[in-house]
Amino acid sequence: MTSLPGDSDKGGSAAEPRPVVCARCGTPARTPQPTWTCSVENSTRQYFCEGCSRQNLRAIEGRLDSAWW
């Protein structure tokens, strides 16, 4: 693609991915892991690590908010 004169791609910076933290136990990860669970509660995306997901599998499948587990 050709840029117009005076346009530059150098002015903006790409947003760096924010580290992901388990909403239950606080385990950090650079990016969402394939074994983690993502839940949208009250329009907010929350991630849960593999351990917390396994411990609360029935509550997750029952669609209970994390406040109930």
C-alpha positions as CSV (number, residue, x, y, z in Angstrom):
1,M,0.0,0.0,0.0
2,T,1.3,3.4,-0.8
3,S,1.2,6.2,1.8
4,L,0.2,9.8,0.9
5,P,3.0,12.4,1.0
6,G,3.4,13.6,4.5
7,D,1.8,10.5,6.0
8,S,4.0,8.4,8.2
9,D,3.7,5.1,10.0
10,K,6.3,6.1,12.5
11,G,4.1,8.5,14.5
12,G,2.0,5.8,16.2
13,S,3.1,3.1,18.5
14,A,1.6,-0.3,18.6
15,A,-0.1,-1.1,21.9
16,E,2.0,-3.5,23.9
17,P,0.0,-6.5,25.1
18,R,-0.8,-6.2,28.8
19,P,0.2,-9.2,31.0
20,V,-2.7,-11.4,31.8
21,V,-3.3,-12.3,35.5
22,C,-5.6,-14.9,36.9
23,A,-8.6,-13.1,38.4
24,R,-8.8,-15.7,41.2
25,C,-5.2,-16.5,42.4
26,G,-3.1,-13.8,40.7
27,T,-0.9,-16.1,38.6
28,P,0.7,-14.0,35.9
29,A,1.2,-14.9,32.2
30,R,2.5,-12.8,29.2
31,T,-0.5,-13.7,27.0
32,P,-3.6,-15.8,27.5
33,Q,-2.6,-19.4,27.6
34,P,-4.6,-22.0,25.7
35,T,-5.4,-23.9,28.9
36,W,-6.7,-20.7,30.6
37,T,-10.4,-19.9,30.8
38,C,-11.8,-16.5,29.7
39,S,-15.0,-15.2,31.3
40,V,-16.9,-12.1,30.6
41,E,-18.7,-10.9,33.7
42,N,-20.4,-7.5,34.0
43,S,-18.9,-6.5,30.6
44,T,-15.4,-7.2,31.9
45,R,-13.1,-9.9,30.5
46,Q,-11.5,-12.0,33.2
47,Y,-8.9,-14.8,32.8
48,F,-8.6,-17.9,35.1
49,C,-5.5,-20.1,35.2
50,E,-5.6,-23.8,34.5
51,G,-5.6,-24.7,38.2
52,C,-8.4,-22.3,39.2
53,S,-10.4,-23.4,36.1
54,R,-10.1,-27.1,37.0
55,Q,-11.0,-26.5,40.7
56,N,-14.2,-24.6,39.6
57,L,-15.1,-26.5,36.5
58,R,-18.7,-27.3,37.6
59,A,-19.4,-23.7,38.5
60,I,-18.0,-22.5,35.2
61,E,-20.1,-24.9,33.3
62,G,-23.1,-23.9,35.3
63,R,-22.4,-20.3,34.3
64,L,-22.1,-19.0,37.8
65,D,-20.2,-15.7,38.2
66,S,-16.8,-16.1,39.8
67,A,-18.1,-14.3,43.0
68,W,-20.1,-17.5,43.7
69,W,-17.2,-19.9,43.6
